[in-house]
Amino acid sequence: MQTPDWDDLRFFLALCEAGTLTGAARATGVEHTTVARRIDALETALGARLFDRFPRGWSLTAAGTALVPHARKLEDDMHALLNVARGAIEVAGVVRVSAPPALTACLLAPRLRAPLSRLPGVEIDLRAEARTTDLMRRQADIALRFARPTAPGLVTRLLAHVDYALYAHADYVASRAPAQWEFLGYDELQQDAPQQDWLDKLRGARRYSVRSNDLLTLLQAAVGGCGVGVFPRYAAARAPGLVVLDPACPVRRKLWLVMHDDVRRAPHVRAVADEIIAMFEQE
C-alpha cells in the first residue's frame, strides 16, 4: 500500500455524493476524465477497488463504503486547519452568517451599517435559510438557530427569547366576528413548530385561508387582510396595520448563536459574532 494523495479523497467524496462522473466533475470544477483518473490513483495507492463502474453510474464497493466516514473526518480536519490558518492572519475576510429568513430581514440586515463601519476589512455573506446549515463542513461560519445543537465541536450562546402573539390587520378584525376568522399557518413542512401547534388548537374548526413554509410570506398575507396568524413580535411590530388579538400566546422560543470551535478563533468571525451579540443585547 502506498501513501495516497490526500486531495484524491476530495474527488472520492464528490463521487460518493454525486454518483456519476459528470456530477462529481461539476461539483469539483474539473473534467470527468480527471475525476476518473484521481479515483484510479486512489484505488492504486490503497490497493483496493472503491467503486464498481456501471454505465449509468458508479456504486461504492464494501471497501469504498468503509472508507467514507474516515474520508469525511479527514475533510473536516482539513477545513479546521484552514479555518485556524485564515483566522491567524487579520480581521478581514468573508463571514458567512446563516439565519432564518424573518430574522435576517427584520433584525440583522437593517442593523449592519454600524458593524460594517467598524469592520472595514470584513464582508458579511448574510444567508436567509430555513434549513439547518452544516457548520462542520463550513457551509456557514455563524448560525442563528432556534434549536440548540448538541454535536461535538460546536459552541453555543443564548442570544434572546423570542415571544409570539396573535395578529391580524385592523381592517380584517373590524369586518368580522371572531367566529368568522380565517387563519394563516405553516404548511406540512413546518407542522412541528410550537407556534403552529398553538395556532392549531386555537382555531378549532375554523379554516386556514393561506398556508406557507415561510413566515414572511404569511406576515405579508396578514398585512394584506387574508386572515389571522401567530407571529414573532419583532417581525409583526414592523408590519403596517397589524394589531395584537391575543397577547397571551405562551410560545417563547430560545434563539442560539452557534459557531464551530475552530472557526470562532478567527478574528474576523469572532468580531462579527460579537457585533451580532451586541445587536440582540440592544434589541
Wavefront OBJ file of the C-alpha trace (Angstrom):
o trace
v 0.000 0.000 0.000
v 1.247 3.481 -0.908
v 0.535 6.780 0.850
v -2.401 8.295 -1.079
v -2.605 11.849 -2.330
v -4.986 13.376 0.207
v -6.522 15.598 -2.465
v -7.788 12.438 -4.180
v -10.127 11.972 -1.225
v -11.914 15.175 -2.239
v -12.794 13.572 -5.581
v -13.741 10.351 -3.803
v -16.285 12.171 -1.606
v -17.609 14.187 -4.546
v -18.252 10.976 -6.484
v -19.898 9.382 -3.434
v -22.362 12.269 -3.242
v -22.974 12.692 -6.991
v -22.999 9.019 -8.007
v -21.799 9.863 -11.527
v -18.544 11.139 -13.010
v -20.389 14.038 -14.629
v -21.952 15.121 -11.342
v -18.674 14.827 -9.453
v -16.868 16.782 -12.182
v -19.460 19.546 -11.978
v -19.110 19.704 -8.185
v -15.311 19.890 -8.276
v -14.941 22.091 -11.345
v -12.910 19.645 -13.449
v -13.438 17.314 -16.418
v -15.000 13.919 -15.781
v -11.817 12.258 -17.038
v -9.920 13.981 -14.233
v -12.307 12.543 -11.649
v -11.862 9.041 -13.077
v -8.084 9.422 -13.101
v -7.990 10.611 -9.477
v -10.194 7.708 -8.337
v -7.957 5.246 -10.211
v -4.910 6.749 -8.481
v -6.560 6.466 -5.060
v -7.519 2.844 -5.648
v -3.977 2.036 -6.784
v -2.458 3.709 -3.711
v -4.804 1.909 -1.316
v -4.716 -1.406 -3.155
v -8.494 -1.664 -3.054
v -11.365 -1.262 -5.512
v -13.600 1.501 -4.162
v -16.240 1.694 -6.906
v -17.982 -0.680 -9.273
v -18.260 1.002 -12.668
v -21.678 0.818 -14.331
v -22.939 2.607 -17.476
v -25.440 4.685 -15.505
v -23.252 5.475 -12.524
v -20.604 4.310 -10.102
v -21.528 2.332 -6.996
v -19.450 2.019 -3.829
v -17.939 -1.348 -3.049
v -17.719 -2.634 0.524
v -14.190 -1.221 0.754
v -15.386 2.136 -0.546
v -18.267 2.252 1.912
v -15.882 1.551 4.795
v -13.638 4.395 3.653
v -16.378 7.088 3.588
v -16.507 8.057 7.315
v -12.707 8.245 7.512
v -12.541 10.411 4.390
v -15.176 12.749 5.825
v -13.232 13.085 9.063
v -10.079 13.960 7.139
v -12.055 16.539 5.171
v -13.415 18.087 8.387
v -9.933 18.176 9.897
v -8.581 19.912 6.799
v -11.366 22.522 6.998
v -10.487 23.086 10.657
v -6.806 23.532 9.797
v -7.631 26.067 7.084
v -10.011 27.946 9.383
v -7.336 28.333 12.044
v -4.776 29.413 9.447
v -7.103 32.029 7.963
v -8.035 33.418 11.350
v -4.448 33.834 12.490
v -3.780 36.462 9.835
v -6.029 39.526 10.287
v -9.518 40.859 10.965
v -10.523 40.685 7.312
v -12.381 38.337 5.016
v -15.827 36.951 4.302
v -18.012 35.842 7.232
v -20.992 33.666 6.309
v -23.952 34.154 8.645
v -26.921 31.780 8.343
v -30.226 32.711 9.986
v -33.972 32.154 9.478
v -35.348 34.474 6.755
v -37.501 36.591 9.082
v -34.618 37.225 11.477
v -32.344 38.048 8.567
v -34.748 40.535 7.017
v -36.226 42.147 10.134
v -33.350 42.198 12.627
v -29.954 41.548 11.075
v -29.971 43.329 7.709
v -31.339 46.679 8.984
v -28.636 46.842 11.689
v -25.498 46.042 9.704
v -24.442 49.588 8.839
v -22.684 50.353 12.126
v -20.909 46.974 12.413
v -19.677 47.236 8.830
v -18.243 50.678 9.529
v -16.321 49.223 12.462
v -15.077 46.260 10.412
v -13.890 47.753 7.097
v -11.990 44.600 6.113
v -14.952 42.269 6.581
v -17.595 41.246 4.070
v -20.746 39.675 5.553
v -22.444 36.975 3.480
v -25.912 37.036 5.033
v -27.822 33.864 4.224
v -31.564 33.694 4.817
v -32.101 29.968 5.280
v -34.912 27.929 6.745
v -32.778 24.777 6.596
v -30.179 23.846 9.192
v -26.808 24.717 7.678
v -23.849 22.403 8.324
v -21.254 24.306 10.343
v -18.980 21.261 10.468
v -18.478 21.438 6.695
v -18.145 25.225 6.547
v -21.465 25.967 4.890
v -21.530 28.935 7.280
v -19.261 30.474 9.919
v -22.044 31.633 12.249
v -25.590 30.320 12.519
v -28.643 31.564 14.401
v -30.878 28.670 15.379
v -33.973 28.027 17.435
v -32.791 24.502 18.269
v -29.624 24.218 20.337
v -27.274 21.760 18.593
v -25.557 19.029 20.559
v -22.879 17.969 18.068
v -19.343 17.947 19.484
v -17.129 20.827 18.432
v -19.932 23.401 18.283
v -20.052 26.388 20.629
v -23.412 27.970 21.510
v -24.570 31.163 23.196
v -28.134 32.096 24.118
v -28.941 35.269 22.169
v -32.554 36.005 23.055
v -36.003 34.740 23.934
v -38.404 35.290 21.022
v -42.023 35.992 22.003
v -45.073 35.403 19.803
v -48.622 36.788 19.663
v -51.758 36.535 17.529
v -52.097 39.265 14.880
v -54.323 40.420 12.042
v -54.815 43.624 10.102
v -57.053 46.154 11.862
v -59.451 46.284 8.883
v -59.789 42.498 8.871
v -60.670 42.388 12.563
v -63.180 45.224 12.214
v -65.037 43.482 9.399
v -65.894 40.172 11.070
v -66.560 38.427 14.365
v -64.007 36.002 15.827
v -66.183 33.073 14.749
v -65.598 34.160 11.126
v -61.828 34.476 11.371
v -59.696 32.620 8.850
v -56.166 31.610 9.719
v -52.682 31.832 8.254
v -50.442 28.886 9.078
v -47.399 26.889 8.140
v -47.603 24.025 5.653
v -46.797 20.406 6.485
v -43.031 21.078 6.407
v -43.348 23.305 9.493
v -46.114 21.491 11.343
v -43.893 20.782 14.339
v -43.173 24.447 15.113
v -44.518 25.253 18.608
v -46.338 28.376 17.409
v -48.106 26.301 14.741
v -49.190 23.745 17.332
v -50.657 26.516 19.477
v -52.473 28.036 16.475
v -53.952 24.659 15.510
v -55.528 24.354 18.947
v -56.761 27.954 18.970
v -58.531 27.908 15.596
v -60.743 24.902 16.354
v -62.944 24.175 13.331
v -62.230 27.476 11.572
v -60.381 27.172 8.280
v -56.887 28.073 7.130
v -57.091 30.525 4.247
v -53.359 30.535 3.467
v -50.524 28.166 4.305
v -46.835 28.633 3.552
v -43.411 27.364 4.567
v -42.209 30.958 5.007
v -43.003 33.257 7.934
v -42.502 36.486 5.957
v -44.975 35.298 3.323
v -47.605 34.643 5.995
v -46.857 38.017 7.565
v -47.499 39.788 4.258
v -50.720 37.803 3.861
v -51.809 39.201 7.237
v -50.901 42.746 6.136
v -52.999 42.119 3.021
v -56.040 41.219 5.122
v -56.092 37.484 4.371
v -56.549 36.281 7.929
v -55.177 35.804 11.426
v -51.714 34.449 12.224
v -49.253 33.953 15.049
v -46.008 35.869 14.516
v -42.890 36.799 16.459
v -43.290 40.238 17.997
v -40.065 41.552 16.451
v -41.444 40.933 12.937
v -45.089 41.906 13.471
v -44.114 45.192 15.120
v -42.671 46.338 11.781
v -45.682 45.271 9.682
v -48.087 48.125 8.849
v -51.651 47.872 10.104
v -51.315 44.736 12.240
v -52.910 44.673 15.671
v -52.475 42.214 18.537
v -55.501 39.973 19.053
v -54.171 37.701 21.786
v -51.071 38.846 23.677
v -51.222 35.781 25.923
v -49.605 33.387 23.446
v -47.478 31.064 25.622
v -44.894 30.343 22.918
v -41.444 31.668 23.786
v -38.506 30.274 21.833
v -34.814 30.405 22.645
v -32.558 31.745 19.917
v -28.971 30.471 19.846
v -25.817 31.758 18.188
v -23.744 28.779 17.046
v -20.163 28.504 15.786
v -17.639 25.761 15.324
v -14.963 25.891 17.996
v -12.184 26.219 15.396
v -13.942 28.946 13.403
v -14.655 31.146 16.406
v -10.913 31.610 16.903
v -10.700 33.508 13.591
v -10.585 37.228 14.477
v -12.966 38.337 11.703
v -15.550 35.674 12.619
v -15.247 36.476 16.310
v -15.678 40.188 15.556
v -18.901 39.609 13.595
v -20.231 37.282 16.303
v -19.587 39.985 18.916
v -21.464 42.533 16.786
v -24.467 40.204 16.455
v -24.481 39.587 20.211
v -24.441 43.347 20.788
v -27.373 43.801 18.379
v -29.560 41.468 20.406
v -28.488 42.954 23.719
v -29.640 46.345 22.450
v -32.846 44.896 20.998
l 1 2 3 4 5 6 7 8 9 10 11 12 13 14 15 16 17 18 19 20 21 22 23 24 25 26 27 28 29 30 31 32 33 34 35 36 37 38 39 40 41 42 43 44 45 46 47 48 49 50 51 52 53 54 55 56 57 58 59 60 61 62 63 64 65 66 67 68 69 70 71 72 73 74 75 76 77 78 79 80 81 82 83 84 85 86 87 88 89 90 91 92 93 94 95 96 97 98 99 100 101 102 103 104 105 106 107 108 109 110 111 112 113 114 115 116 117 118 119 120 121 122 123 124 125 126 127 128 129 130 131 132 133 134 135 136 137 138 139 140 141 142 143 144 145 146 147 148 149 150 151 152 153 154 155 156 157 158 159 160 161 162 163 164 165 166 167 168 169 170 171 172 173 174 175 176 177 178 179 180 181 182 183 184 185 186 187 188 189 190 191 192 193 194 195 196 197 198 199 200 201 202 203 204 205 206 207 208 209 210 211 212 213 214 215 216 217 218 219 220 221 222 223 224 225 226 227 228 229 230 231 232 233 234 235 236 237 238 239 240 241 242 243 244 245 246 247 248 249 250 251 252 253 254 255 256 257 258 259 260 261 262 263 264 265 266 267 268 269 270 271 272 273 274 275 276 277 278 279 280 281 282 283
